[in-house]
Amino acid sequence: MNWEFGSMHGFGGGGMWFFWLILLVVIVFLIKAFMNQSGDSQTPMEILEKRFAKGEITQEQFEEQKRILQSK
């Protein structure tokens, strides 16, 4: 078995992409986990109210979505 970095065996050559892919997935997972913990958690109602206040949704959309949220 040849473990040289330039070979197509082990982590060299063709197998190296798999190592980098796994490393990238782990890094992305850790970043997302950290952002979820450090972010301020908002309730769906708070998000809806902010969207309405910013003018992103109409009053009719706000009332409909509010009704849906309260029925859960």
CHARMM internal coordinates of N, CA and C (Angstrom, degrees):
IC EDIT
DIST 1 N 1 CA 1.4411
DIST 1 CA 1 C 1.5240
ANGL 1 N 1 CA 1 C 108.19
DIST 1 C 2 N 1.2867
ANGL 1 CA 1 C 2 N 117.09
DIHE 1 N 1 CA 1 C 2 N 129.50
DIST 2 N 2 CA 1.4500
ANGL 1 C 2 N 2 CA 123.08
DIHE 1 CA 1 C 2 N 2 CA -177.50
DIST 2 CA 2 C 1.5210
ANGL 2 N 2 CA 2 C 109.31
DIHE 1 C 2 N 2 CA 2 C -103.69
DIST 2 C 3 N 1.3476
ANGL 2 CA 2 C 3 N 117.88
DIHE 2 N 2 CA 2 C 3 N 119.14
DIST 3 N 3 CA 1.4553
ANGL 2 C 3 N 3 CA 122.19
DIHE 2 CA 2 C 3 N 3 CA -176.92
DIST 3 CA 3 C 1.5260
ANGL 3 N 3 CA 3 C 112.92
DIHE 2 C 3 N 3 CA 3 C -104.32
DIST 3 C 4 N 1.3047
ANGL 3 CA 3 C 4 N 118.35
DIHE 3 N 3 CA 3 C 4 N 24.00
DIST 4 N 4 CA 1.4554
ANGL 3 C 4 N 4 CA 120.76
DIHE 3 CA 3 C 4 N 4 CA 178.91
DIST 4 CA 4 C 1.5311
ANGL 4 N 4 CA 4 C 109.51
DIHE 3 C 4 N 4 CA 4 C -70.51
DIST 4 C 5 N 1.3365
ANGL 4 CA 4 C 5 N 115.85
DIHE 4 N 4 CA 4 C 5 N 148.24
DIST 5 N 5 CA 1.4587
ANGL 4 C 5 N 5 CA 119.38
DIHE 4 CA 4 C 5 N 5 CA -177.96
DIST 5 CA 5 C 1.5225
ANGL 5 N 5 CA 5 C 112.65
DIHE 4 C 5 N 5 CA 5 C -67.29
DIST 5 C 6 N 1.2992
ANGL 5 CA 5 C 6 N 118.18
DIHE 5 N 5 CA 5 C 6 N -25.51
DIST 6 N 6 CA 1.4449
ANGL 5 C 6 N 6 CA 120.91
DIHE 5 CA 5 C 6 N 6 CA -178.48
DIST 6 CA 6 C 1.5147
ANGL 6 N 6 CA 6 C 113.55
DIHE 5 C 6 N 6 CA 6 C -86.22
DIST 6 C 7 N 1.3162
ANGL 6 CA 6 C 7 N 117.82
DIHE 6 N 6 CA 6 C 7 N -4.99
DIST 7 N 7 CA 1.4557
ANGL 6 C 7 N 7 CA 120.20
DIHE 6 CA 6 C 7 N 7 CA -176.68
DIST 7 CA 7 C 1.5254
ANGL 7 N 7 CA 7 C 110.47
DIHE 6 C 7 N 7 CA 7 C -85.76
DIST 7 C 8 N 1.3097
ANGL 7 CA 7 C 8 N 115.98
DIHE 7 N 7 CA 7 C 8 N 173.11
DIST 8 N 8 CA 1.4599
ANGL 7 C 8 N 8 CA 121.29
DIHE 7 CA 7 C 8 N 8 CA 178.89
DIST 8 CA 8 C 1.5328
ANGL 8 N 8 CA 8 C 111.15
DIHE 7 C 8 N 8 CA 8 C -94.03
DIST 8 C 9 N 1.3260
ANGL 8 CA 8 C 9 N 117.96
DIHE 8 N 8 CA 8 C 9 N 10.03
DIST 9 N 9 CA 1.4599
ANGL 8 C 9 N 9 CA 122.15
DIHE 8 CA 8 C 9 N 9 CA -177.73
DIST 9 CA 9 C 1.5255
ANGL 9 N 9 CA 9 C 109.94
DIHE 8 C 9 N 9 CA 9 C -107.72
DIST 9 C 10 N 1.3168
ANGL 9 CA 9 C 10 N 116.95
DIHE 9 N 9 CA 9 C 10 N 160.62
DIST 10 N 10 CA 1.4617
ANGL 9 C 10 N 10 CA 121.37
DIHE 9 CA 9 C 10 N 10 CA 176.41
DIST 10 CA 10 C 1.5138
ANGL 10 N 10 CA 10 C 111.56
DIHE 9 C 10 N 10 CA 10 C 61.66
DIST 10 C 11 N 1.3459
ANGL 10 CA 10 C 11 N 117.21
DIHE 10 N 10 CA 10 C 11 N -134.77
DIST 11 N 11 CA 1.4563
ANGL 10 C 11 N 11 CA 121.23
DIHE 10 CA 10 C 11 N 11 CA 179.82
DIST 11 CA 11 C 1.5210
ANGL 11 N 11 CA 11 C 112.15
DIHE 10 C 11 N 11 CA 11 C -93.29
DIST 11 C 12 N 1.2908
ANGL 11 CA 11 C 12 N 118.73
DIHE 11 N 11 CA 11 C 12 N 0.83
DIST 12 N 12 CA 1.4625
ANGL 11 C 12 N 12 CA 121.11
DIHE 11 CA 11 C 12 N 12 CA -179.01
DIST 12 CA 12 C 1.5155
ANGL 12 N 12 CA 12 C 111.49
DIHE 11 C 12 N 12 CA 12 C -87.86
DIST 12 C 13 N 1.3006
ANGL 12 CA 12 C 13 N 116.04
DIHE 12 N 12 CA 12 C 13 N 158.59
DIST 13 N 13 CA 1.4518
ANGL 12 C 13 N 13 CA 121.85
DIHE 12 CA 12 C 13 N 13 CA 173.42
DIST 13 CA 13 C 1.5107
ANGL 13 N 13 CA 13 C 113.65
DIHE 12 C 13 N 13 CA 13 C 58.27
DIST 13 C 14 N 1.3343
ANGL 13 CA 13 C 14 N 117.34
DIHE 13 N 13 CA 13 C 14 N -114.59
DIST 14 N 14 CA 1.4529
ANGL 13 C 14 N 14 CA 122.60
DIHE 13 CA 13 C 14 N 14 CA -174.82
DIST 14 CA 14 C 1.5137
ANGL 14 N 14 CA 14 C 114.17
DIHE 13 C 14 N 14 CA 14 C -67.50
DIST 14 C 15 N 1.3253
ANGL 14 CA 14 C 15 N 119.00
DIHE 14 N 14 CA 14 C 15 N -25.97
DIST 15 N 15 CA 1.4602
ANGL 14 C 15 N 15 CA 120.99
DIHE 14 CA 14 C 15 N 15 CA -178.95
DIST 15 CA 15 C 1.5147
ANGL 15 N 15 CA 15 C 113.88
DIHE 14 C 15 N 15 CA 15 C -86.72
DIST 15 C 16 N 1.3105
ANGL 15 CA 15 C 16 N 117.72
DIHE 15 N 15 CA 15 C 16 N -13.06
DIST 16 N 16 CA 1.4625
ANGL 15 C 16 N 16 CA 121.25
DIHE 15 CA 15 C 16 N 16 CA -176.47
DIST 16 CA 16 C 1.5286
ANGL 16 N 16 CA 16 C 111.20
DIHE 15 C 16 N 16 CA 16 C -66.71
DIST 16 C 17 N 1.3129
ANGL 16 CA 16 C 17 N 118.73
DIHE 16 N 16 CA 16 C 17 N -32.37
DIST 17 N 17 CA 1.4591
ANGL 16 C 17 N 17 CA 121.49
DIHE 16 CA 16 C 17 N 17 CA -179.98
DIST 17 CA 17 C 1.5179
ANGL 17 N 17 CA 17 C 110.85
DIHE 16 C 17 N 17 CA 17 C -60.85
DIST 17 C 18 N 1.3451
ANGL 17 CA 17 C 18 N 117.36
DIHE 17 N 17 CA 17 C 18 N -33.91
DIST 18 N 18 CA 1.4639
ANGL 17 C 18 N 18 CA 121.43
DIHE 17 CA 17 C 18 N 18 CA 179.92
DIST 18 CA 18 C 1.5227
ANGL 18 N 18 CA 18 C 110.59
DIHE 17 C 18 N 18 CA 18 C -66.26
DIST 18 C 19 N 1.3189
ANGL 18 CA 18 C 19 N 116.67
DIHE 18 N 18 CA 18 C 19 N -42.08
DIST 19 N 19 CA 1.4687
ANGL 18 C 19 N 19 CA 121.84
DIHE 18 CA 18 C 19 N 19 CA 177.84
DIST 19 CA 19 C 1.5291
ANGL 19 N 19 CA 19 C 110.51
DIHE 18 C 19 N 19 CA 19 C -59.48
DIST 19 C 20 N 1.3488
ANGL 19 CA 19 C 20 N 116.74
DIHE 19 N 19 CA 19 C 20 N -47.16
DIST 20 N 20 CA 1.4565
ANGL 19 C 20 N 20 CA 120.73
DIHE 19 CA 19 C 20 N 20 CA -178.57
DIST 20 CA 20 C 1.5189
ANGL 20 N 20 CA 20 C 111.45
DIHE 19 C 20 N 20 CA 20 C -67.73
DIST 20 C 21 N 1.3093
ANGL 20 CA 20 C 21 N 117.03
DIHE 20 N 20 CA 20 C 21 N -35.03
DIST 21 N 21 CA 1.4645
ANGL 20 C 21 N 21 CA 121.20
DIHE 20 CA 20 C 21 N 21 CA 177.54
DIST 21 CA 21 C 1.5275
ANGL 21 N 21 CA 21 C 110.58
DIHE 20 C 21 N 21 CA 21 C -63.98
DIST 21 C 22 N 1.3078
ANGL 21 CA 21 C 22 N 116.87
DIHE 21 N 21 CA 21 C 22 N -47.09
DIST 22 N 22 CA 1.4787
ANGL 21 C 22 N 22 CA 120.94
DIHE 21 CA 21 C 22 N 22 CA 178.52
DIST 22 CA 22 C 1.5263
ANGL 22 N 22 CA 22 C 110.15
DIHE 21 C 22 N 22 CA 22 C -62.18
DIST 22 C 23 N 1.3255
ANGL 22 CA 22 C 23 N 116.64
DIHE 22 N 22 CA 22 C 23 N -43.39
DIST 23 N 23 CA 1.4618
ANGL 22 C 23 N 23 CA 120.40
DIHE 22 CA 22 C 23 N 23 CA 179.10
DIST 23 CA 23 C 1.5239
ANGL 23 N 23 CA 23 C 110.88
DIHE 22 C 23 N 23 CA 23 C -61.30
DIST 23 C 24 N 1.3137
ANGL 23 CA 23 C 24 N 117.26
DIHE 23 N 23 CA 23 C 24 N -42.65
DIST 24 N 24 CA 1.4674
ANGL 23 C 24 N 24 CA 121.12
DIHE 23 CA 23 C 24 N 24 CA 178.77
DIST 24 CA 24 C 1.5242
ANGL 24 N 24 CA 24 C 111.47
DIHE 23 C 24 N 24 CA 24 C -63.54
DIST 24 C 25 N 1.3233
ANGL 24 CA 24 C 25 N 117.80
DIHE 24 N 24 CA 24 C 25 N -42.70
DIST 25 N 25 CA 1.4649
ANGL 24 C 25 N 25 CA 121.86
DIHE 24 CA 24 C 25 N 25 CA 178.86
DIST 25 CA 25 C 1.5284
ANGL 25 N 25 CA 25 C 110.25
DIHE 24 C 25 N 25 CA 25 C -61.81
DIST 25 C 26 N 1.3116
ANGL 25 CA 25 C 26 N 117.38
DIHE 25 N 25 CA 25 C 26 N -42.50
DIST 26 N 26 CA 1.4690
ANGL 25 C 26 N 26 CA 121.32
DIHE 25 CA 25 C 26 N 26 CA 179.67
DIST 26 CA 26 C 1.5289
ANGL 26 N 26 CA 26 C 110.38
DIHE 25 C 26 N 26 CA 26 C -64.02
DIST 26 C 27 N 1.3192
ANGL 26 CA 26 C 27 N 116.85
DIHE 26 N 26 CA 26 C 27 N -43.09
DIST 27 N 27 CA 1.4715
ANGL 26 C 27 N 27 CA 120.69
DIHE 26 CA 26 C 27 N 27 CA -179.82
DIST 27 CA 27 C 1.5327
ANGL 27 N 27 CA 27 C 110.48
DIHE 26 C 27 N 27 CA 27 C -63.60
DIST 27 C 28 N 1.3219
ANGL 27 CA 27 C 28 N 117.58
DIHE 27 N 27 CA 27 C 28 N -45.52
DIST 28 N 28 CA 1.4654
ANGL 27 C 28 N 28 CA 121.05
DIHE 27 CA 27 C 28 N 28 CA 179.13
DIST 28 CA 28 C 1.5269
ANGL 28 N 28 CA 28 C 110.26
DIHE 27 C 28 N 28 CA 28 C -61.82
DIST 28 C 29 N 1.3315
ANGL 28 CA 28 C 29 N 117.29
DIHE 28 N 28 CA 28 C 29 N -43.36
DIST 29 N 29 CA 1.4622
ANGL 28 C 29 N 29 CA 121.10
DIHE 28 CA 28 C 29 N 29 CA 178.46
DIST 29 CA 29 C 1.5287
ANGL 29 N 29 CA 29 C 111.07
DIHE 28 C 29 N 29 CA 29 C -59.97
DIST 29 C 30 N 1.3272
ANGL 29 CA 29 C 30 N 117.20
DIHE 29 N 29 CA 29 C 30 N -44.51
DIST 30 N 30 CA 1.4651
ANGL 29 C 30 N 30 CA 120.58
DIHE 29 CA 29 C 30 N 30 CA -179.57
DIST 30 CA 30 C 1.5265
ANGL 30 N 30 CA 30 C 111.46
DIHE 29 C 30 N 30 CA 30 C -65.38
DIST 30 C 31 N 1.3212
ANGL 30 CA 30 C 31 N 117.12
DIHE 30 N 30 CA 30 C 31 N -39.84
DIST 31 N 31 CA 1.4706
ANGL 30 C 31 N 31 CA 120.12
DIHE 30 CA 30 C 31 N 31 CA 178.95
DIST 31 CA 31 C 1.5218
ANGL 31 N 31 CA 31 C 110.37
DIHE 30 C 31 N 31 CA 31 C -64.20
DIST 31 C 32 N 1.3296
ANGL 31 CA 31 C 32 N 117.24
DIHE 31 N 31 CA 31 C 32 N -44.91
DIST 32 N 32 CA 1.4668
ANGL 31 C 32 N 32 CA 120.06
DIHE 31 CA 31 C 32 N 32 CA 179.36
DIST 32 CA 32 C 1.5253
ANGL 32 N 32 CA 32 C 111.11
DIHE 31 C 32 N 32 CA 32 C -63.71
DIST 32 C 33 N 1.3160
ANGL 32 CA 32 C 33 N 117.47
DIHE 32 N 32 CA 32 C 33 N -41.83
DIST 33 N 33 CA 1.4611
ANGL 32 C 33 N 33 CA 121.13
DIHE 32 CA 32 C 33 N 33 CA 179.53
DIST 33 CA 33 C 1.5262
ANGL 33 N 33 CA 33 C 110.32
DIHE 32 C 33 N 33 CA 33 C -62.77
DIST 33 C 34 N 1.3263
ANGL 33 CA 33 C 34 N 116.92
DIHE 33 N 33 CA 33 C 34 N -41.85
DIST 34 N 34 CA 1.4620
ANGL 33 C 34 N 34 CA 120.94
DIHE 33 CA 33 C 34 N 34 CA 179.60
DIST 34 CA 34 C 1.5233
ANGL 34 N 34 CA 34 C 110.81
DIHE 33 C 34 N 34 CA 34 C -66.01
DIST 34 C 35 N 1.3267
ANGL 34 CA 34 C 35 N 117.65
DIHE 34 N 34 CA 34 C 35 N -41.69
DIST 35 N 35 CA 1.4617
ANGL 34 C 35 N 35 CA 120.86
DIHE 34 CA 34 C 35 N 35 CA -178.95
DIST 35 CA 35 C 1.5182
ANGL 35 N 35 CA 35 C 111.31
DIHE 34 C 35 N 35 CA 35 C -66.16
DIST 35 C 36 N 1.3262
ANGL 35 CA 35 C 36 N 118.42
DIHE 35 N 35 CA 35 C 36 N -35.81
DIST 36 N 36 CA 1.4610
ANGL 35 C 36 N 36 CA 121.19
DIHE 35 CA 35 C 36 N 36 CA 178.63
DIST 36 CA 36 C 1.5161
ANGL 36 N 36 CA 36 C 111.52
DIHE 35 C 36 N 36 CA 36 C -67.39
DIST 36 C 37 N 1.3249
ANGL 36 CA 36 C 37 N 117.23
DIHE 36 N 36 CA 36 C 37 N -34.45
DIST 37 N 37 CA 1.4583
ANGL 36 C 37 N 37 CA 120.35
DIHE 36 CA 36 C 37 N 37 CA -178.92
DIST 37 CA 37 C 1.5226
ANGL 37 N 37 CA 37 C 111.92
DIHE 36 C 37 N 37 CA 37 C -77.28
DIST 37 C 38 N 1.3305
ANGL 37 CA 37 C 38 N 116.71
DIHE 37 N 37 CA 37 C 38 N -36.21
DIST 38 N 38 CA 1.4632
ANGL 37 C 38 N 38 CA 119.43
DIHE 37 CA 37 C 38 N 38 CA -174.53
DIST 38 CA 38 C 1.5275
ANGL 38 N 38 CA 38 C 112.77
DIHE 37 C 38 N 38 CA 38 C -87.53
DIST 38 C 39 N 1.3222
ANGL 38 CA 38 C 39 N 117.86
DIHE 38 N 38 CA 38 C 39 N -17.84
DIST 39 N 39 CA 1.4617
ANGL 38 C 39 N 39 CA 120.96
DIHE 38 CA 38 C 39 N 39 CA -178.68
DIST 39 CA 39 C 1.5151
ANGL 39 N 39 CA 39 C 111.66
DIHE 38 C 39 N 39 CA 39 C -74.49
DIST 39 C 40 N 1.3341
ANGL 39 CA 39 C 40 N 114.62
DIHE 39 N 39 CA 39 C 40 N 155.23
DIST 40 N 40 CA 1.4516
ANGL 39 C 40 N 40 CA 117.16
DIHE 39 CA 39 C 40 N 40 CA 177.33
DIST 40 CA 40 C 1.5286
ANGL 40 N 40 CA 40 C 108.05
DIHE 39 C 40 N 40 CA 40 C -80.79
DIST 40 C 41 N 1.3013
ANGL 40 CA 40 C 41 N 116.06
DIHE 40 N 40 CA 40 C 41 N 124.17
DIST 41 N 41 CA 1.4584
ANGL 40 C 41 N 41 CA 121.46
DIHE 40 CA 40 C 41 N 41 CA -178.15
DIST 41 CA 41 C 1.5213
ANGL 41 N 41 CA 41 C 109.43
DIHE 40 C 41 N 41 CA 41 C -78.27
DIST 41 C 42 N 1.3153
ANGL 41 CA 41 C 42 N 115.36
DIHE 41 N 41 CA 41 C 42 N 130.60
DIST 42 N 42 CA 1.4524
ANGL 41 C 42 N 42 CA 120.79
DIHE 41 CA 41 C 42 N 42 CA 178.90
DIST 42 CA 42 C 1.5125
ANGL 42 N 42 CA 42 C 108.26
DIHE 41 C 42 N 42 CA 42 C -118.77
DIST 42 C 43 N 1.3094
ANGL 42 CA 42 C 43 N 115.23
DIHE 42 N 42 CA 42 C 43 N 145.84
DIST 43 N 43 CA 1.4543
ANGL 42 C 43 N 43 CA 119.49
DIHE 42 CA 42 C 43 N 43 CA 175.53
DIST 43 CA 43 C 1.5251
ANGL 43 N 43 CA 43 C 108.47
DIHE 42 C 43 N 43 CA 43 C -76.46
DIST 43 C 44 N 1.3153
ANGL 43 CA 43 C 44 N 117.29
DIHE 43 N 43 CA 43 C 44 N 158.62
DIST 44 N 44 CA 1.4708
ANGL 43 C 44 N 44 CA 119.28
DIHE 43 CA 43 C 44 N 44 CA 176.39
DIST 44 CA 44 C 1.5294
ANGL 44 N 44 CA 44 C 112.59
DIHE 43 C 44 N 44 CA 44 C -56.56
DIST 44 C 45 N 1.3245
ANGL 44 CA 44 C 45 N 117.00
DIHE 44 N 44 CA 44 C 45 N -35.89
DIST 45 N 45 CA 1.4663
ANGL 44 C 45 N 45 CA 120.55
DIHE 44 CA 44 C 45 N 45 CA 179.46
DIST 45 CA 45 C 1.5361
ANGL 45 N 45 CA 45 C 110.59
DIHE 44 C 45 N 45 CA 45 C -66.18
DIST 45 C 46 N 1.3054
ANGL 45 CA 45 C 46 N 117.54
DIHE 45 N 45 CA 45 C 46 N -40.33
DIST 46 N 46 CA 1.4634
ANGL 45 C 46 N 46 CA 120.65
DIHE 45 CA 45 C 46 N 46 CA 178.00
DIST 46 CA 46 C 1.5292
ANGL 46 N 46 CA 46 C 110.98
DIHE 45 C 46 N 46 CA 46 C -63.85
DIST 46 C 47 N 1.3070
ANGL 46 CA 46 C 47 N 116.25
DIHE 46 N 46 CA 46 C 47 N -40.78
DIST 47 N 47 CA 1.4644
ANGL 46 C 47 N 47 CA 120.52
DIHE 46 CA 46 C 47 N 47 CA 177.77
DIST 47 CA 47 C 1.5217
ANGL 47 N 47 CA 47 C 109.94
DIHE 46 C 47 N 47 CA 47 C -63.68
DIST 47 C 48 N 1.3285
ANGL 47 CA 47 C 48 N 116.48
DIHE 47 N 47 CA 47 C 48 N -43.97
DIST 48 N 48 CA 1.4583
ANGL 47 C 48 N 48 CA 121.30
DIHE 47 CA 47 C 48 N 48 CA 179.19
DIST 48 CA 48 C 1.5279
ANGL 48 N 48 CA 48 C 110.79
DIHE 47 C 48 N 48 CA 48 C -61.22
DIST 48 C 49 N 1.3100
ANGL 48 CA 48 C 49 N 117.13
DIHE 48 N 48 CA 48 C 49 N -44.20
DIST 49 N 49 CA 1.4636
ANGL 48 C 49 N 49 CA 121.05
DIHE 48 CA 48 C 49 N 49 CA 179.93
DIST 49 CA 49 C 1.5268
ANGL 49 N 49 CA 49 C 111.52
DIHE 48 C 49 N 49 CA 49 C -63.84
DIST 49 C 50 N 1.3253
ANGL 49 CA 49 C 50 N 117.02
DIHE 49 N 49 CA 49 C 50 N -39.40
DIST 50 N 50 CA 1.4625
ANGL 49 C 50 N 50 CA 119.88
DIHE 49 CA 49 C 50 N 50 CA 178.26
DIST 50 CA 50 C 1.5182
ANGL 50 N 50 CA 50 C 111.23
DIHE 49 C 50 N 50 CA 50 C -67.13
DIST 50 C 51 N 1.3303
ANGL 50 CA 50 C 51 N 117.13
DIHE 50 N 50 CA 50 C 51 N -40.01
DIST 51 N 51 CA 1.4681
ANGL 50 C 51 N 51 CA 120.41
DIHE 50 CA 50 C 51 N 51 CA 178.13
DIST 51 CA 51 C 1.5260
ANGL 51 N 51 CA 51 C 110.48
DIHE 50 C 51 N 51 CA 51 C -62.39
DIST 51 C 52 N 1.3304
ANGL 51 CA 51 C 52 N 116.88
DIHE 51 N 51 CA 51 C 52 N -40.17
DIST 52 N 52 CA 1.4628
ANGL 51 C 52 N 52 CA 120.98
DIHE 51 CA 51 C 52 N 52 CA 178.48
DIST 52 CA 52 C 1.5337
ANGL 52 N 52 CA 52 C 110.34
DIHE 51 C 52 N 52 CA 52 C -66.69
DIST 52 C 53 N 1.3279
ANGL 52 CA 52 C 53 N 116.13
DIHE 52 N 52 CA 52 C 53 N -43.39
DIST 53 N 53 CA 1.4599
ANGL 52 C 53 N 53 CA 120.62
DIHE 52 CA 52 C 53 N 53 CA -179.58
DIST 53 CA 53 C 1.5330
ANGL 53 N 53 CA 53 C 111.70
DIHE 52 C 53 N 53 CA 53 C -63.54
DIST 53 C 54 N 1.3223
ANGL 53 CA 53 C 54 N 116.96
DIHE 53 N 53 CA 53 C 54 N -33.45
DIST 54 N 54 CA 1.4670
ANGL 53 C 54 N 54 CA 120.92
DIHE 53 CA 53 C 54 N 54 CA 179.17
DIST 54 CA 54 C 1.5222
ANGL 54 N 54 CA 54 C 112.45
DIHE 53 C 54 N 54 CA 54 C -79.29
DIST 54 C 55 N 1.3243
ANGL 54 CA 54 C 55 N 116.36
DIHE 54 N 54 CA 54 C 55 N -10.14
DIST 55 N 55 CA 1.4574
ANGL 54 C 55 N 55 CA 119.62
DIHE 54 CA 54 C 55 N 55 CA -179.24
DIST 55 CA 55 C 1.5203
ANGL 55 N 55 CA 55 C 113.53
DIHE 54 C 55 N 55 CA 55 C 84.15
DIST 55 C 56 N 1.3242
ANGL 55 CA 55 C 56 N 116.89
DIHE 55 N 55 CA 55 C 56 N 15.59
DIST 56 N 56 CA 1.4620
ANGL 55 C 56 N 56 CA 120.99
DIHE 55 CA 55 C 56 N 56 CA -179.96
DIST 56 CA 56 C 1.5244
ANGL 56 N 56 CA 56 C 112.19
DIHE 55 C 56 N 56 CA 56 C -73.97
DIST 56 C 57 N 1.3416
ANGL 56 CA 56 C 57 N 116.50
DIHE 56 N 56 CA 56 C 57 N -25.89
DIST 57 N 57 CA 1.4599
ANGL 56 C 57 N 57 CA 120.97
DIHE 56 CA 56 C 57 N 57 CA 179.35
DIST 57 CA 57 C 1.5203
ANGL 57 N 57 CA 57 C 108.98
DIHE 56 C 57 N 57 CA 57 C -131.89
DIST 57 C 58 N 1.3269
ANGL 57 CA 57 C 58 N 115.91
DIHE 57 N 57 CA 57 C 58 N 156.17
DIST 58 N 58 CA 1.4678
ANGL 57 C 58 N 58 CA 120.94
DIHE 57 CA 57 C 58 N 58 CA 179.57
DIST 58 CA 58 C 1.5271
ANGL 58 N 58 CA 58 C 109.56
DIHE 57 C 58 N 58 CA 58 C -81.53
DIST 58 C 59 N 1.3380
ANGL 58 CA 58 C 59 N 115.49
DIHE 58 N 58 CA 58 C 59 N 170.73
DIST 59 N 59 CA 1.4601
ANGL 58 C 59 N 59 CA 119.92
DIHE 58 CA 58 C 59 N 59 CA 178.44
DIST 59 CA 59 C 1.5234
ANGL 59 N 59 CA 59 C 110.57
DIHE 58 C 59 N 59 CA 59 C -63.94
DIST 59 C 60 N 1.3245
ANGL 59 CA 59 C 60 N 116.85
DIHE 59 N 59 CA 59 C 60 N -37.86
DIST 60 N 60 CA 1.4638
ANGL 59 C 60 N 60 CA 119.91
DIHE 59 CA 59 C 60 N 60 CA 178.80
DIST 60 CA 60 C 1.5278
ANGL 60 N 60 CA 60 C 111.01
DIHE 59 C 60 N 60 CA 60 C -63.04
DIST 60 C 61 N 1.3406
ANGL 60 CA 60 C 61 N 116.35
DIHE 60 N 60 CA 60 C 61 N -43.20
DIST 61 N 61 CA 1.4661
ANGL 60 C 61 N 61 CA 120.30
DIHE 60 CA 60 C 61 N 61 CA 178.34
DIST 61 CA 61 C 1.5275
ANGL 61 N 61 CA 61 C 110.49
DIHE 60 C 61 N 61 CA 61 C -64.35
DIST 61 C 62 N 1.3449
ANGL 61 CA 61 C 62 N 115.15
DIHE 61 N 61 CA 61 C 62 N -40.83
DIST 62 N 62 CA 1.4609
ANGL 61 C 62 N 62 CA 119.79
DIHE 61 CA 61 C 62 N 62 CA 178.89
DIST 62 CA 62 C 1.5202
ANGL 62 N 62 CA 62 C 110.92
DIHE 61 C 62 N 62 CA 62 C -60.39
DIST 62 C 63 N 1.3333
ANGL 62 CA 62 C 63 N 116.55
DIHE 62 N 62 CA 62 C 63 N -49.30
DIST 63 N 63 CA 1.4655
ANGL 62 C 63 N 63 CA 121.01
DIHE 62 CA 62 C 63 N 63 CA -178.04
DIST 63 CA 63 C 1.5327
ANGL 63 N 63 CA 63 C 111.03
DIHE 62 C 63 N 63 CA 63 C -62.15
DIST 63 C 64 N 1.3204
ANGL 63 CA 63 C 64 N 117.35
DIHE 63 N 63 CA 63 C 64 N -42.32
DIST 64 N 64 CA 1.4683
ANGL 63 C 64 N 64 CA 120.97
DIHE 63 CA 63 C 64 N 64 CA -179.97
DIST 64 CA 64 C 1.5285
ANGL 64 N 64 CA 64 C 111.42
DIHE 63 C 64 N 64 CA 64 C -64.33
DIST 64 C 65 N 1.3286
ANGL 64 CA 64 C 65 N 116.38
DIHE 64 N 64 CA 64 C 65 N -46.32
DIST 65 N 65 CA 1.4614
ANGL 64 C 65 N 65 CA 120.00
DIHE 64 CA 64 C 65 N 65 CA -179.51
DIST 65 CA 65 C 1.5265
ANGL 65 N 65 CA 65 C 111.37
DIHE 64 C 65 N 65 CA 65 C -68.95
DIST 65 C 66 N 1.3153
ANGL 65 CA 65 C 66 N 116.55
DIHE 65 N 65 CA 65 C 66 N -34.13
DIST 66 N 66 CA 1.4678
ANGL 65 C 66 N 66 CA 120.93
DIHE 65 CA 65 C 66 N 66 CA 176.48
DIST 66 CA 66 C 1.5318
ANGL 66 N 66 CA 66 C 110.02
DIHE 65 C 66 N 66 CA 66 C -63.81
DIST 66 C 67 N 1.3356
ANGL 66 CA 66 C 67 N 116.01
DIHE 66 N 66 CA 66 C 67 N -43.52
DIST 67 N 67 CA 1.4647
ANGL 66 C 67 N 67 CA 120.86
DIHE 66 CA 66 C 67 N 67 CA 178.42
DIST 67 CA 67 C 1.5340
ANGL 67 N 67 CA 67 C 110.40
DIHE 66 C 67 N 67 CA 67 C -61.21
DIST 67 C 68 N 1.3242
ANGL 67 CA 67 C 68 N 116.23
DIHE 67 N 67 CA 67 C 68 N -42.27
DIST 68 N 68 CA 1.4746
ANGL 67 C 68 N 68 CA 120.41
DIHE 67 CA 67 C 68 N 68 CA 179.58
DIST 68 CA 68 C 1.5286
ANGL 68 N 68 CA 68 C 110.40
DIHE 67 C 68 N 68 CA 68 C -64.25
DIST 68 C 69 N 1.3194
ANGL 68 CA 68 C 69 N 116.74
DIHE 68 N 68 CA 68 C 69 N -43.95
DIST 69 N 69 CA 1.4688
ANGL 68 C 69 N 69 CA 119.79
DIHE 68 CA 68 C 69 N 69 CA -179.43
DIST 69 CA 69 C 1.5275
ANGL 69 N 69 CA 69 C 111.59
DIHE 68 C 69 N 69 CA 69 C -64.94
DIST 69 C 70 N 1.3232
ANGL 69 CA 69 C 70 N 117.34
DIHE 69 N 69 CA 69 C 70 N -38.16
DIST 70 N 70 CA 1.4696
ANGL 69 C 70 N 70 CA 120.02
DIHE 69 CA 69 C 70 N 70 CA -178.42
DIST 70 CA 70 C 1.5312
ANGL 70 N 70 CA 70 C 112.21
DIHE 69 C 70 N 70 CA 70 C -73.54
DIST 70 C 71 N 1.3185
ANGL 70 CA 70 C 71 N 117.32
DIHE 70 N 70 CA 70 C 71 N -20.91
DIST 71 N 71 CA 1.4644
ANGL 70 C 71 N 71 CA 119.35
DIHE 70 CA 70 C 71 N 71 CA -179.39
DIST 71 CA 71 C 1.5271
ANGL 71 N 71 CA 71 C 112.36
DIHE 70 C 71 N 71 CA 71 C -81.17
DIST 71 C 72 N 1.3133
ANGL 71 CA 71 C 72 N 116.86
DIHE 71 N 71 CA 71 C 72 N -10.33
DIST 72 N 72 CA 1.4876
ANGL 71 C 72 N 72 CA 119.75
DIHE 71 CA 71 C 72 N 72 CA -178.53
DIST 72 CA 72 C 1.4926
ANGL 72 N 72 CA 72 C 111.67
DIHE 71 C 72 N 72 CA 72 C -86.27
END
COOR INIT
IC SEED 1 N 1 CA 1 C
IC BUILD
